[in-house]
């Protein structure tokens, strides 16, 4: 389903806000994808009103922190909400 400019405005409250937020999300995804740590490439990113939210699962607290560090310097992000869950090697929450 294609999202029109009108649909974007309805979702985010304005077309300019959507494109600004989308640029930030794409910057965050690129920053995580450029990591040599493959688990960071699976972290989901969302942005709204200055807050970048990270979601996903990683096997260590170090990788959770590393994901946050990779996106910390993106212009327009005033806060990072790190919702990444640390799981054991078999997928259980640590």
Biopython code that builds the backbone (N, CA, C, O; Angstrom):
import numpy as np
from Bio.PDB.StructureBuilder import StructureBuilder

atoms = [
    (1, "UNK", "N", (0.839, -1.176, 0.000)),
    (1, "UNK", "CA", (0.000, 0.000, 0.000)),
    (1, "UNK", "C", (0.879, 1.231, 0.000)),
    (1, "UNK", "O", (1.771, 1.354, 0.839)),
    (2, "UNK", "N", (0.645, 2.136, -0.916)),
    (2, "UNK", "CA", (1.426, 3.367, -1.002)),
    (2, "UNK", "C", (0.871, 4.391, -0.029)),
    (2, "UNK", "O", (-0.341, 4.497, 0.159)),
    (3, "UNK", "N", (1.761, 5.134, 0.577)),
    (3, "UNK", "CA", (1.352, 6.197, 1.491)),
    (3, "UNK", "C", (1.489, 7.509, 0.751)),
    (3, "UNK", "O", (2.571, 7.846, 0.271)),
    (4, "UNK", "N", (0.408, 8.245, 0.658)),
    (4, "UNK", "CA", (0.431, 9.529, -0.031)),
    (4, "UNK", "C", (0.931, 10.605, 0.908)),
    (4, "UNK", "O", (1.046, 10.385, 2.114)),
    (5, "UNK", "N", (1.231, 11.779, 0.349)),
    (5, "UNK", "CA", (1.639, 12.906, 1.201)),
    (5, "UNK", "C", (0.547, 13.240, 2.204)),
    (5, "UNK", "O", (0.839, 13.576, 3.351)),
    (6, "UNK", "N", (-0.704, 13.151, 1.782)),
    (6, "UNK", "CA", (-1.817, 13.421, 2.706)),
    (6, "UNK", "C", (-1.826, 12.393, 3.830)),
    (6, "UNK", "O", (-2.087, 12.728, 4.985)),
    (7, "UNK", "N", (-1.537, 11.125, 3.482)),
    (7, "UNK", "CA", (-1.478, 10.083, 4.497)),
    (7, "UNK", "C", (-0.355, 10.312, 5.472)),
    (7, "UNK", "O", (-0.519, 10.100, 6.674)),
    (8, "UNK", "N", (0.786, 10.743, 4.972)),
    (8, "UNK", "CA", (1.914, 11.054, 5.853)),
    (8, "UNK", "C", (1.551, 12.187, 6.797)),
    (8, "UNK", "O", (1.856, 12.135, 7.988)),
    (9, "UNK", "N", (0.898, 13.212, 6.259)),
    (9, "UNK", "CA", (0.510, 14.344, 7.101)),
    (9, "UNK", "C", (-0.441, 13.901, 8.200)),
    (9, "UNK", "O", (-0.341, 14.359, 9.338)),
    (10, "UNK", "N", (-1.363, 13.008, 7.859)),
    (10, "UNK", "CA", (-2.314, 12.531, 8.856)),
    (10, "UNK", "C", (-1.613, 11.716, 9.928)),
    (10, "UNK", "O", (-1.983, 11.779, 11.101)),
    (11, "UNK", "N", (-0.600, 10.950, 9.531)),
    (11, "UNK", "CA", (0.104, 10.097, 10.485)),
    (11, "UNK", "C", (1.003, 10.908, 11.408)),
    (11, "UNK", "O", (1.057, 10.652, 12.611)),
    (12, "UNK", "N", (1.705, 11.882, 10.849)),
    (12, "UNK", "CA", (2.727, 12.574, 11.634)),
    (12, "UNK", "C", (2.377, 14.015, 11.979)),
    (12, "UNK", "O", (3.036, 14.627, 12.819)),
    (13, "UNK", "N", (1.352, 14.561, 11.343)),
    (13, "UNK", "CA", (1.000, 15.934, 11.648)),
    (13, "UNK", "C", (1.609, 16.927, 10.676)),
    (13, "UNK", "O", (1.453, 18.132, 10.870)),
    (14, "UNK", "N", (2.299, 16.469, 9.634)),
    (14, "UNK", "CA", (2.848, 17.395, 8.644)),
    (14, "UNK", "C", (3.839, 16.715, 7.730)),
    (14, "UNK", "O", (4.624, 15.876, 8.172)),
    (15, "UNK", "N", (3.809, 17.073, 6.444)),
    (15, "UNK", "CA", (4.702, 16.471, 5.461)),
    (15, "UNK", "C", (6.164, 16.735, 5.753)),
    (15, "UNK", "O", (6.986, 15.829, 5.619)),
    (16, "UNK", "N", (6.518, 17.968, 6.152)),
    (16, "UNK", "CA", (7.913, 18.274, 6.452)),
    (16, "UNK", "C", (8.411, 17.458, 7.633)),
    (16, "UNK", "O", (9.547, 16.985, 7.624)),
    (17, "UNK", "N", (7.591, 17.291, 8.626)),
    (17, "UNK", "CA", (7.953, 16.525, 9.802)),
    (17, "UNK", "C", (8.236, 15.070, 9.416)),
    (17, "UNK", "O", (9.169, 14.457, 9.935)),
    (18, "UNK", "N", (7.418, 14.513, 8.492)),
    (18, "UNK", "CA", (7.610, 13.136, 8.053)),
    (18, "UNK", "C", (8.946, 12.984, 7.371)),
    (18, "UNK", "O", (9.691, 12.057, 7.689)),
    (19, "UNK", "N", (9.277, 13.860, 6.449)),
    (19, "UNK", "CA", (10.531, 13.712, 5.714)),
    (19, "UNK", "C", (11.726, 13.928, 6.639)),
    (19, "UNK", "O", (12.748, 13.261, 6.477)),
    (20, "UNK", "N", (11.626, 14.827, 7.588)),
    (20, "UNK", "CA", (12.700, 15.038, 8.564)),
    (20, "UNK", "C", (12.889, 13.771, 9.404)),
    (20, "UNK", "O", (14.013, 13.307, 9.594)),
    (21, "UNK", "N", (11.790, 13.222, 9.898)),
    (21, "UNK", "CA", (11.851, 12.006, 10.696)),
    (21, "UNK", "C", (12.356, 10.827, 9.890)),
    (21, "UNK", "O", (13.124, 10.008, 10.395)),
    (22, "UNK", "N", (11.930, 10.737, 8.639)),
    (22, "UNK", "CA", (12.375, 9.637, 7.785)),
    (22, "UNK", "C", (13.878, 9.736, 7.528)),
    (22, "UNK", "O", (14.568, 8.716, 7.500)),
    (23, "UNK", "N", (14.386, 10.943, 7.340)),
    (23, "UNK", "CA", (15.837, 11.130, 7.154)),
    (23, "UNK", "C", (16.599, 10.674, 8.392)),
    (23, "UNK", "O", (17.653, 10.048, 8.276)),
    (24, "UNK", "N", (16.082, 10.979, 9.558)),
    (24, "UNK", "CA", (16.744, 10.568, 10.797)),
    (24, "UNK", "C", (16.726, 9.046, 10.930)),
    (24, "UNK", "O", (17.736, 8.445, 11.297)),
    (25, "UNK", "N", (15.598, 8.425, 10.639)),
    (25, "UNK", "CA", (15.501, 6.959, 10.711)),
    (25, "UNK", "C", (16.479, 6.318, 9.725)),
    (25, "UNK", "O", (17.162, 5.353, 10.066)),
    (26, "UNK", "N", (16.545, 6.847, 8.520)),
    (26, "UNK", "CA", (17.475, 6.292, 7.522)),
    (26, "UNK", "C", (18.929, 6.482, 7.963)),
    (26, "UNK", "O", (19.755, 5.594, 7.749)),
    (27, "UNK", "N", (19.246, 7.604, 8.565)),
    (27, "UNK", "CA", (20.601, 7.829, 9.089)),
    (27, "UNK", "C", (20.931, 6.825, 10.183)),
    (27, "UNK", "O", (22.042, 6.297, 10.238)),
    (28, "UNK", "N", (19.965, 6.567, 11.050)),
    (28, "UNK", "CA", (20.170, 5.599, 12.137)),
    (28, "UNK", "C", (20.361, 4.195, 11.579)),
    (28, "UNK", "O", (21.229, 3.453, 12.036)),
    (29, "UNK", "N", (19.557, 3.836, 10.600)),
    (29, "UNK", "CA", (19.686, 2.502, 9.995)),
    (29, "UNK", "C", (21.042, 2.338, 9.313)),
    (29, "UNK", "O", (21.672, 1.285, 9.416)),
    (30, "UNK", "N", (21.486, 3.380, 8.618)),
    (30, "UNK", "CA", (22.807, 3.321, 7.977)),
    (30, "UNK", "C", (23.918, 3.192, 9.004)),
    (30, "UNK", "O", (24.867, 2.433, 8.806)),
    (31, "UNK", "N", (23.804, 3.929, 10.100)),
    (31, "UNK", "CA", (24.824, 3.871, 11.153)),
    (31, "UNK", "C", (24.908, 2.465, 11.744)),
    (31, "UNK", "O", (26.003, 1.956, 11.984)),
    (32, "UNK", "N", (23.770, 1.846, 11.974)),
    (32, "UNK", "CA", (23.753, 0.495, 12.530)),
    (32, "UNK", "C", (24.215, -0.537, 11.494)),
    (32, "UNK", "O", (24.916, -1.490, 11.836)),
    (33, "UNK", "N", (23.828, -0.350, 10.252)),
    (33, "UNK", "CA", (24.212, -1.290, 9.190)),
    (33, "UNK", "C", (25.703, -1.252, 8.905)),
    (33, "UNK", "O", (26.274, -2.239, 8.442)),
    (34, "UNK", "N", (26.336, -0.120, 9.177)),
    (34, "UNK", "CA", (27.775, 0.010, 8.908)),
    (34, "UNK", "C", (28.629, -0.686, 9.965)),
    (34, "UNK", "O", (29.844, -0.808, 9.804)),
    (35, "UNK", "N", (28.001, -1.138, 11.037)),
    (35, "UNK", "CA", (28.724, -1.829, 12.100)),
    (35, "UNK", "C", (29.177, -3.210, 11.635)),
    (35, "UNK", "O", (28.515, -3.855, 10.823)),
    (36, "UNK", "N", (30.298, -3.643, 12.157)),
    (36, "UNK", "CA", (30.756, -5.003, 11.870)),
    (36, "UNK", "C", (29.990, -6.023, 12.711)),
    (36, "UNK", "O", (30.139, -7.228, 12.511)),
    (37, "UNK", "N", (29.184, -5.553, 13.637)),
    (37, "UNK", "CA", (28.382, -6.426, 14.512)),
    (37, "UNK", "C", (27.046, -6.714, 13.842)),
    (37, "UNK", "O", (26.186, -5.836, 13.778)),
    (38, "UNK", "N", (26.860, -7.927, 13.345)),
    (38, "UNK", "CA", (25.675, -8.259, 12.552)),
    (38, "UNK", "C", (24.368, -8.092, 13.317)),
    (38, "UNK", "O", (23.337, -7.809, 12.707)),
    (39, "UNK", "N", (24.385, -8.259, 14.636)),
    (39, "UNK", "CA", (23.154, -8.114, 15.411)),
    (39, "UNK", "C", (22.616, -6.687, 15.350)),
    (39, "UNK", "O", (21.405, -6.488, 15.452)),
    (40, "UNK", "N", (23.475, -5.707, 15.188)),
    (40, "UNK", "CA", (23.022, -4.317, 15.134)),
    (40, "UNK", "C", (22.265, -4.021, 13.849)),
    (40, "UNK", "O", (21.478, -3.077, 13.794)),
    (41, "UNK", "N", (22.496, -4.813, 12.827)),
    (41, "UNK", "CA", (21.812, -4.605, 11.544)),
    (41, "UNK", "C", (20.338, -4.976, 11.624)),
    (41, "UNK", "O", (19.567, -4.639, 10.725)),
    (42, "UNK", "N", (19.937, -5.662, 12.685)),
    (42, "UNK", "CA", (18.547, -6.094, 12.847)),
    (42, "UNK", "C", (17.762, -5.202, 13.810)),
    (42, "UNK", "O", (16.597, -5.477, 14.095)),
    (43, "UNK", "N", (18.384, -4.148, 14.307)),
    (43, "UNK", "CA", (17.712, -3.242, 15.237)),
    (43, "UNK", "C", (16.764, -2.337, 14.457)),
    (43, "UNK", "O", (17.145, -1.759, 13.439)),
    (44, "UNK", "N", (15.547, -2.218, 14.932)),
    (44, "UNK", "CA", (14.534, -1.377, 14.300)),
    (44, "UNK", "C", (14.618, 0.026, 14.887)),
    (44, "UNK", "O", (14.884, 0.194, 16.077)),
    (45, "UNK", "N", (14.391, 1.027, 14.050)),
    (45, "UNK", "CA", (14.475, 2.428, 14.474)),
    (45, "UNK", "C", (13.170, 3.150, 14.149)),
    (45, "UNK", "O", (12.600, 2.970, 13.074)),
    (46, "UNK", "N", (12.707, 3.967, 15.092)),
    (46, "UNK", "CA", (11.550, 4.841, 14.883)),
    (46, "UNK", "C", (11.900, 6.213, 15.450)),
    (46, "UNK", "O", (12.690, 6.320, 16.388)),
    (47, "UNK", "N", (11.314, 7.254, 14.881)),
    (47, "UNK", "CA", (11.602, 8.616, 15.334)),
    (47, "UNK", "C", (10.302, 9.395, 15.463)),
    (47, "UNK", "O", (9.413, 9.304, 14.616)),
    (48, "UNK", "N", (10.215, 10.159, 16.542)),
    (48, "UNK", "CA", (9.070, 11.058, 16.721)),
    (48, "UNK", "C", (9.444, 12.155, 17.705)),
    (48, "UNK", "O", (9.909, 11.881, 18.812)),
    (49, "UNK", "N", (9.241, 13.377, 17.297)),
    (49, "UNK", "CA", (9.409, 14.556, 18.165)),
    (49, "UNK", "C", (10.743, 14.575, 18.907)),
    (49, "UNK", "O", (10.779, 14.830, 20.111)),
    (50, "UNK", "N", (11.834, 14.309, 18.201)),
    (50, "UNK", "CA", (13.162, 14.379, 18.793)),
    (50, "UNK", "C", (13.642, 13.110, 19.467)),
    (50, "UNK", "O", (14.792, 13.029, 19.896)),
    (51, "UNK", "N", (12.756, 12.102, 19.564)),
    (51, "UNK", "CA", (13.102, 10.861, 20.252)),
    (51, "UNK", "C", (13.294, 9.743, 19.228)),
    (51, "UNK", "O", (12.385, 9.429, 18.460)),
    (52, "UNK", "N", (14.474, 9.152, 19.227)),
    (52, "UNK", "CA", (14.770, 7.996, 18.392)),
    (52, "UNK", "C", (14.617, 6.759, 19.262)),
    (52, "UNK", "O", (15.278, 6.635, 20.293)),
    (53, "UNK", "N", (13.745, 5.842, 18.849)),
    (53, "UNK", "CA", (13.495, 4.620, 19.597)),
    (53, "UNK", "C", (14.163, 3.451, 18.895)),
    (53, "UNK", "O", (13.997, 3.259, 17.690)),
    (54, "UNK", "N", (14.914, 2.676, 19.652)),
    (54, "UNK", "CA", (15.577, 1.478, 19.146)),
    (54, "UNK", "C", (14.866, 0.255, 19.709)),
    (54, "UNK", "O", (14.630, 0.169, 20.914)),
    (55, "UNK", "N", (14.524, -0.693, 18.834)),
    (55, "UNK", "CA", (13.860, -1.937, 19.234)),
    (55, "UNK", "C", (14.584, -3.116, 18.602)),
    (55, "UNK", "O", (15.141, -2.996, 17.510)),
    (56, "UNK", "N", (14.577, -4.234, 19.276)),
    (56, "UNK", "CA", (15.158, -5.448, 18.724)),
    (56, "UNK", "C", (15.693, -6.334, 19.826)),
    (56, "UNK", "O", (15.410, -6.130, 21.007)),
    (57, "UNK", "N", (16.472, -7.322, 19.419)),
    (57, "UNK", "CA", (17.059, -8.276, 20.371)),
    (57, "UNK", "C", (18.531, -8.451, 20.038)),
    (57, "UNK", "O", (18.903, -8.604, 18.875)),
    (58, "UNK", "N", (19.354, -8.426, 21.059)),
    (58, "UNK", "CA", (20.797, -8.670, 20.920)),
    (58, "UNK", "C", (21.225, -9.605, 22.059)),
    (58, "UNK", "O", (20.551, -9.680, 23.086)),
    (59, "UNK", "N", (22.349, -10.320, 21.875)),
    (59, "UNK", "CA", (22.745, -11.298, 22.896)),
    (59, "UNK", "C", (23.520, -10.731, 24.082)),
    (59, "UNK", "O", (23.720, -11.446, 25.063)),
    (60, "UNK", "N", (23.965, -9.472, 24.032)),
    (60, "UNK", "CA", (24.746, -8.925, 25.149)),
    (60, "UNK", "C", (24.369, -7.474, 25.448)),
    (60, "UNK", "O", (23.876, -6.751, 24.582)),
    (61, "UNK", "N", (24.613, -7.073, 26.683)),
    (61, "UNK", "CA", (24.390, -5.680, 27.074)),
    (61, "UNK", "C", (25.369, -4.754, 26.354)),
    (61, "UNK", "O", (25.052, -3.594, 26.087)),
    (62, "UNK", "N", (26.543, -5.263, 26.044)),
    (62, "UNK", "CA", (27.525, -4.474, 25.294)),
    (62, "UNK", "C", (26.948, -4.068, 23.934)),
    (62, "UNK", "O", (27.084, -2.914, 23.529)),
    (63, "UNK", "N", (26.311, -4.999, 23.230)),
    (63, "UNK", "CA", (25.733, -4.693, 21.920)),
    (63, "UNK", "C", (24.552, -3.734, 22.045)),
    (63, "UNK", "O", (24.330, -2.901, 21.166)),
    (64, "UNK", "N", (23.802, -3.849, 23.125)),
    (64, "UNK", "CA", (22.703, -2.906, 23.363)),
    (64, "UNK", "C", (23.260, -1.492, 23.489)),
    (64, "UNK", "O", (22.725, -0.558, 22.891)),
    (65, "UNK", "N", (24.310, -1.332, 24.250)),
    (65, "UNK", "CA", (24.940, -0.032, 24.432)),
    (65, "UNK", "C", (25.603, 0.443, 23.139)),
    (65, "UNK", "O", (25.550, 1.627, 22.807)),
    (66, "UNK", "N", (26.224, -0.480, 22.416)),
    (66, "UNK", "CA", (26.892, -0.132, 21.163)),
    (66, "UNK", "C", (25.892, 0.418, 20.143)),
    (66, "UNK", "O", (26.203, 1.367, 19.423)),
    (67, "UNK", "N", (24.721, -0.158, 20.079)),
    (67, "UNK", "CA", (23.678, 0.333, 19.167)),
    (67, "UNK", "C", (23.347, 1.786, 19.495)),
    (67, "UNK", "O", (23.228, 2.620, 18.597)),
    (68, "UNK", "N", (23.204, 2.078, 20.753)),
    (68, "UNK", "CA", (22.889, 3.439, 21.183)),
    (68, "UNK", "C", (24.028, 4.393, 20.835)),
    (68, "UNK", "O", (23.785, 5.518, 20.399)),
    (69, "UNK", "N", (25.247, 3.957, 21.022)),
    (69, "UNK", "CA", (26.416, 4.780, 20.708)),
    (69, "UNK", "C", (26.479, 5.093, 19.219)),
    (69, "UNK", "O", (26.843, 6.206, 18.839)),
    (70, "UNK", "N", (26.135, 4.137, 18.379)),
    (70, "UNK", "CA", (26.190, 4.329, 16.928)),
    (70, "UNK", "C", (25.233, 5.418, 16.436)),
    (70, "UNK", "O", (25.512, 6.066, 15.427)),
    (71, "UNK", "N", (24.122, 5.626, 17.122)),
    (71, "UNK", "CA", (23.128, 6.595, 16.657)),
    (71, "UNK", "C", (23.107, 7.882, 17.473)),
    (71, "UNK", "O", (22.324, 8.787, 17.184)),
    (72, "UNK", "N", (23.948, 7.969, 18.475)),
    (72, "UNK", "CA", (23.907, 9.095, 19.418)),
    (72, "UNK", "C", (24.224, 10.453, 18.793)),
    (72, "UNK", "O", (23.765, 11.478, 19.297)),
    (73, "UNK", "N", (24.982, 10.480, 17.732)),
    (73, "UNK", "CA", (25.416, 11.772, 17.171)),
    (73, "UNK", "C", (24.610, 12.217, 15.957)),
    (73, "UNK", "O", (25.039, 13.115, 15.232)),
    (74, "UNK", "N", (23.476, 11.621, 15.728)),
    (74, "UNK", "CA", (22.658, 11.995, 14.578)),
    (74, "UNK", "C", (21.962, 13.321, 14.870)),
    (74, "UNK", "O", (21.302, 13.479, 15.897)),
    (75, "UNK", "N", (22.122, 14.272, 13.947)),
    (75, "UNK", "CA", (21.487, 15.586, 14.104)),
    (75, "UNK", "C", (19.970, 15.427, 14.166)),
    (75, "UNK", "O", (19.381, 14.681, 13.384)),
    (76, "UNK", "N", (19.353, 16.132, 15.094)),
    (76, "UNK", "CA", (17.910, 16.107, 15.243)),
    (76, "UNK", "C", (17.423, 15.169, 16.329)),
    (76, "UNK", "O", (16.252, 15.213, 16.709)),
    (77, "UNK", "N", (18.316, 14.313, 16.838)),
    (77, "UNK", "CA", (17.935, 13.384, 17.905)),
    (77, "UNK", "C", (18.285, 14.021, 19.240)),
    (77, "UNK", "O", (19.458, 14.252, 19.536)),
    (78, "UNK", "N", (17.272, 14.303, 20.041)),
    (78, "UNK", "CA", (17.529, 14.900, 21.351)),
    (78, "UNK", "C", (17.504, 13.853, 22.461)),
    (78, "UNK", "O", (18.015, 14.082, 23.557)),
    (79, "UNK", "N", (16.900, 12.697, 22.160)),
    (79, "UNK", "CA", (16.808, 11.632, 23.161)),
    (79, "UNK", "C", (16.772, 10.282, 22.453)),
    (79, "UNK", "O", (16.230, 10.165, 21.354)),
    (80, "UNK", "N", (17.346, 9.270, 23.081)),
    (80, "UNK", "CA", (17.286, 7.911, 22.555)),
    (80, "UNK", "C", (16.569, 7.042, 23.570)),
    (80, "UNK", "O", (16.949, 6.984, 24.739)),
    (81, "UNK", "N", (15.536, 6.374, 23.110)),
    (81, "UNK", "CA", (14.820, 5.422, 23.953)),
    (81, "UNK", "C", (15.269, 4.028, 23.513)),
    (81, "UNK", "O", (14.878, 3.545, 22.450)),
    (82, "UNK", "N", (16.083, 3.403, 24.331)),
    (82, "UNK", "CA", (16.667, 2.118, 23.970)),
    (82, "UNK", "C", (15.802, 0.989, 24.524)),
    (82, "UNK", "O", (15.884, 0.650, 25.704)),
    (83, "UNK", "N", (14.972, 0.413, 23.653)),
    (83, "UNK", "CA", (14.077, -0.685, 24.039)),
    (83, "UNK", "C", (14.623, -2.038, 23.595)),
    (83, "UNK", "O", (13.891, -3.028, 23.568)),
    (84, "UNK", "N", (15.898, -2.081, 23.248)),
    (84, "UNK", "CA", (16.509, -3.329, 22.822)),
    (84, "UNK", "C", (16.518, -4.304, 23.997)),
    (84, "UNK", "O", (16.874, -3.935, 25.116)),
    (85, "UNK", "N", (16.123, -5.547, 23.733)),
    (85, "UNK", "CA", (16.071, -6.587, 24.748)),
    (85, "UNK", "C", (17.319, -7.462, 24.617)),
    (85, "UNK", "O", (17.685, -7.879, 23.518)),
    (86, "UNK", "N", (17.957, -7.729, 25.736)),
    (86, "UNK", "CA", (19.128, -8.614, 25.752)),
    (86, "UNK", "C", (18.631, -10.030, 25.991)),
    (86, "UNK", "O", (17.938, -10.305, 26.971)),
    (87, "UNK", "N", (18.999, -10.929, 25.073)),
    (87, "UNK", "CA", (18.583, -12.321, 25.178)),
    (87, "UNK", "C", (19.809, -13.219, 25.310)),
    (87, "UNK", "O", (20.922, -12.824, 24.962)),
    (88, "UNK", "N", (19.596, -14.401, 25.804)),
    (88, "UNK", "CA", (20.673, -15.380, 25.890)),
    (88, "UNK", "C", (20.900, -15.992, 24.505)),
    (88, "UNK", "O", (20.186, -15.665, 23.558)),
    (89, "UNK", "N", (21.862, -16.850, 24.390)),
    (89, "UNK", "CA", (22.176, -17.494, 23.108)),
    (89, "UNK", "C", (21.005, -18.306, 22.572)),
    (89, "UNK", "O", (20.915, -18.529, 21.365)),
    (90, "UNK", "N", (20.107, -18.753, 23.445)),
    (90, "UNK", "CA", (18.964, -19.539, 22.982)),
    (90, "UNK", "C", (17.701, -18.706, 22.867)),
    (90, "UNK", "O", (16.614, -19.252, 22.681)),
    (91, "UNK", "N", (17.831, -17.379, 22.976)),
    (91, "UNK", "CA", (16.714, -16.504, 22.743)),
    (91, "UNK", "C", (15.895, -16.106, 23.947)),
    (91, "UNK", "O", (14.910, -15.382, 23.807)),
    (92, "UNK", "N", (16.272, -16.556, 25.116)),
    (92, "UNK", "CA", (15.540, -16.162, 26.334)),
    (92, "UNK", "C", (16.034, -14.812, 26.811)),
    (92, "UNK", "O", (17.204, -14.468, 26.642)),
    (93, "UNK", "N", (15.128, -14.049, 27.411)),
    (93, "UNK", "CA", (15.486, -12.739, 27.957)),
    (93, "UNK", "C", (16.469, -12.941, 29.096)),
    (93, "UNK", "O", (16.237, -13.740, 30.004)),
    (94, "UNK", "N", (17.580, -12.197, 29.034)),
    (94, "UNK", "CA", (18.625, -12.335, 30.053)),
    (94, "UNK", "C", (18.247, -11.611, 31.331)),
    (94, "UNK", "O", (19.011, -11.623, 32.296)),
]
sb = StructureBuilder()
sb.init_structure("model")
sb.init_model(0)
sb.init_chain("A")
sb.init_seg("    ")
for serial, (resi, resn, name, xyz) in enumerate(atoms, 1):
    if name == "N":
        sb.init_residue(resn, " ", resi, " ")
    sb.init_atom(name, np.array(xyz, "f"), 0.0, 1.0, " ", f" {name:<3s}", serial, name[0])
structure = sb.get_structure()
